[in-house]
Amino acid sequence: MAVAPTPPRVQGLGMDARALDGLRGAAARDPKAALREASRQFEGLFMQELMKSMRATTQAGGMLDNEGSKLGTEMLDTQLAGKLTGLQGGLSEAIMRQLERQMGLSPGPIPPTGARASANTSAQPLDRLAKPVKIPEKGAAGFVQQHSESAERASAATGIPAAFMLAQAAHETGWGRKEIRHADGSSANNLFGIKAGANWRGPVAEVTTTEYIGGVARKVTARFRAYSSHEESFADYARLMKESPRYAGVVAKAGDASAFAHGLQKAGYATDPAYGQKLSRVINTTLRLQRALA
């Protein structure tokens, strides 16, 4: 079994200019390793402040106190804080997980397997891929792999990059974990959360969903379009993007991930005020997974 290489460690605290330069360089080479080191330094700063607070509440000044003794105490506190930093299960791990989610470096929980996870049934066993995909990315990679051909066809029809549409489908369904379903539990095959308006003549699925009304999240009952397959869902999404004047500006700027994501939000695709930011992160994750699967 191969041993994972030790991530590069930047000496010194993040507030030091040289240490910051080192972190920037490490981020360019290995973003995850740089996040790990930045999280460790955040924890180190927190532990130092904690030690100072403890000293202030438990130690009263005396006749023997002087600048030398204070300096010695500070050095001892720094040393103790360093020993308490970076421990397994510590604060730095929680900080790192949060930063990974915010930067799109973590695709989130592994989607489940089974009959009800029909939006995420890998077309090919992931353990047979030329390039192995690490947990917890296997479930997300399975979603990307399963729907890549449908996304490519939709891309040819719209000009929107396939990765962007895969990411939007992943965001709308939680990588296939939260697919829209009929009352009997069968899948509506609606990967993009497209509602059934007055002009829709096809089948529908009526479900409870979250909408933001005046910036406040509320549970409402809504009617969504239902399809015979996931392929049909991609095709209908492509028609909507291509034919609706509402999204003409979005399609025109589809070459840029951030412009595409925030353009959808501005055009009113979703009521979530953070939709563009969230979708941008999932697009970055999808692009990374595509590179791993190539």
Secondary structure, 3 states (H helix, E strand, C coil): CCCCCCCCCCCCCCCCHHHHHHHHHHHHHCHHHHHHHHHHHHHHHHHHHHHHHHHHHHCCCCCCCCHHHHHHHHHHHHHHHHHHCCCCCCHHHHHHHHHHHHCCCCCCCCCCCCCCCCCCCCCCCHHHCCCCCCCCCHHHHHHHHHHHHHHHHHHHHHCCCHHHHHHHHHHHHCCCCCCCECCCCCECCCCCCCECCCCCCCCEEEEEEEEEECCEEEEEEEEEECCCCHHHHHHHHHHHHHHCHHHHHHHHCCCCHHHHHHHHHHCCCCCCCCHHHHHHHHHHHHHHHHHHHC
